[in-house]
Amino acid sequence: MDKISVIQGLIDAKKARVYLEIGVASGDCFLKITAANKIAVDPEFTIPFRRKVKRHMKRLRSVFNAKSRMNEYYYRMRSDNFFAGQNLPLLKEGLDVVFVDGLHTHEQSLSDVKNSLTRLSPGGVIVVHDCNPTTSAAAFPAASYEEARESKPEGWRGEWSGNVWKTIPYLRSTRRDLDIFVLDCDCGLGIITKRENAPALNCKAEAIKLMGYKELENEREYLLNLKPENFFHKFLGELKKRSSGEKAK
Ligand SMILES: C[S@@+](CC[C@H](N)C(=O)[O-])C[C@H]1O[C@@H](n2cnc3c(N)ncnc32)[C@H](O)[C@@H]1O
């Protein structure tokens, strides 16, 4: 199971109308996702020309087919600026599914999740990439990919998740209104939904700041609420029930 099947599974289960991806790069994920409205935010898109042509063809075809009609919006900017400045009517409508995959630092991923929460539709879902790095090199706490690469941490293989993982124990310890778990696939997919009195963790913010890869390695399941891949099907089943309940109200 990978990020694309998880995100598309959520969109289909919820019949989601609005999808936001923070950190799009060459569009490996964004361009494969199908949703009525897709918003892409990245200060440095690297979508290759041939993919842009393919995308335009797909959109042109969709004009003649109401069922598959898809609107795409591209914002070349940092996520903080996007949330600070956009009056896009779709944001007022609410974000149904958000994929957080921008700058891989704890601080930025936390800011991206918090901003997304303010715009989330009732029953909306946030997916956070890179929540379960499995080597200390991938979890190297740098300010950017370039800094991590230039630091050449032992075991470096070019994959960088940074310390995004800390966002999970932090939110689990500070927000009882959020239900949070991490799927053990594709570098760890954090799944966040709103739910009153969700099971909590009791880690102090200061303690989380001081944690390093060793602490994650020792208490991975506990800190992340790590779930096996097949847990996702159970979660989707519950989500479908909740979504149809909300629509019936
Ligand atoms: C790992 S890549 C995204 C991959 C993409 N989601 C996919 O699955 O194919 C991270 C991207 O985040 C972008 N990025 C870095 N800082 C950002 C920020 N503050 N806001 C939004 N995007 C950012 C980078 O330019 C880069 O393209």
Ligand as a Chemical Component Dictionary entry (heavy atoms), coordinates in Angstrom:
data_LIG
# 
_chem_comp.id                   LIG 
_chem_comp.type                 NON-POLYMER 
_chem_comp.pdbx_formal_charge   0 
_chem_comp.three_letter_code    LIG 
# 
loop_
_chem_comp_atom.comp_id 
_chem_comp_atom.atom_id 
_chem_comp_atom.alt_atom_id 
_chem_comp_atom.type_symbol 
_chem_comp_atom.charge 
_chem_comp_atom.model_Cartn_x 
_chem_comp_atom.model_Cartn_y 
_chem_comp_atom.model_Cartn_z 
_chem_comp_atom.pdbx_ordinal 
LIG C1  C1  C 0  9.038 15.223 -1.020 1  
LIG S1  S1  S 1  8.653 16.448 -2.155 2  
LIG C2  C2  C 0  6.934 16.200 -2.443 3  
LIG C3  C3  C 0  6.615 14.940 -3.161 4  
LIG C4  C4  C 0  5.178 14.792 -3.627 5  
LIG N1  N1  N 0  4.225 15.007 -2.581 6  
LIG C5  C5  C 0  4.939 13.394 -4.189 7  
LIG O1  O1  O 0  4.426 12.536 -3.460 8  
LIG O2  O2  O -1 5.292 13.164 -5.349 9  
LIG C6  C6  C 0  8.675 17.887 -1.148 10 
LIG C7  C7  C 0  8.298 19.163 -1.867 11 
LIG O3  O3  O 0  7.993 20.137 -0.862 12 
LIG C8  C8  C 0  8.300 21.387 -1.373 13 
LIG N2  N2  N 0  8.392 22.354 -0.260 14 
LIG C9  C9  C 0  9.464 22.686 0.470  15 
LIG N3  N3  N 0  9.132 23.627 1.378  16 
LIG C10 C10 C 0  7.812 23.880 1.201  17 
LIG C11 C11 C 0  6.882 24.748 1.830  18 
LIG N4  N4  N 0  7.247 25.569 2.829  19 
LIG N5  N5  N 0  5.599 24.760 1.390  20 
LIG C12 C12 C 0  5.209 23.935 0.381  21 
LIG N6  N6  N 0  6.036 23.081 -0.236 22 
LIG C13 C13 C 0  7.324 23.064 0.161  23 
LIG C14 C14 C 0  9.597 21.190 -2.134 24 
LIG O4  O4  O 0  9.770 22.195 -3.104 25 
LIG C15 C15 C 0  9.392 19.797 -2.731 26 
LIG O5  O5  O 0  8.951 19.904 -4.062 27 
# 
loop_
_chem_comp_bond.comp_id 
_chem_comp_bond.atom_id_1 
_chem_comp_bond.atom_id_2 
_chem_comp_bond.value_order 
_chem_comp_bond.pdbx_ordinal 
LIG C1  S1  SING 1  
LIG S1  C2  SING 2  
LIG S1  C6  SING 3  
LIG C2  C3  SING 4  
LIG C3  C4  SING 5  
LIG C4  N1  SING 6  
LIG C4  C5  SING 7  
LIG C5  O1  DOUB 8  
LIG C5  O2  SING 9  
LIG C6  C7  SING 10 
LIG C7  O3  SING 11 
LIG C7  C15 SING 12 
LIG O3  C8  SING 13 
LIG C8  N2  SING 14 
LIG C8  C14 SING 15 
LIG N2  C9  SING 16 
LIG N2  C13 SING 17 
LIG C9  N3  DOUB 18 
LIG N3  C10 SING 19 
LIG C10 C11 SING 20 
LIG C10 C13 DOUB 21 
LIG C11 N4  SING 22 
LIG C11 N5  DOUB 23 
LIG N5  C12 SING 24 
LIG C12 N6  DOUB 25 
LIG N6  C13 SING 26 
LIG C14 O4  SING 27 
LIG C14 C15 SING 28 
LIG C15 O5  SING 29 
# 
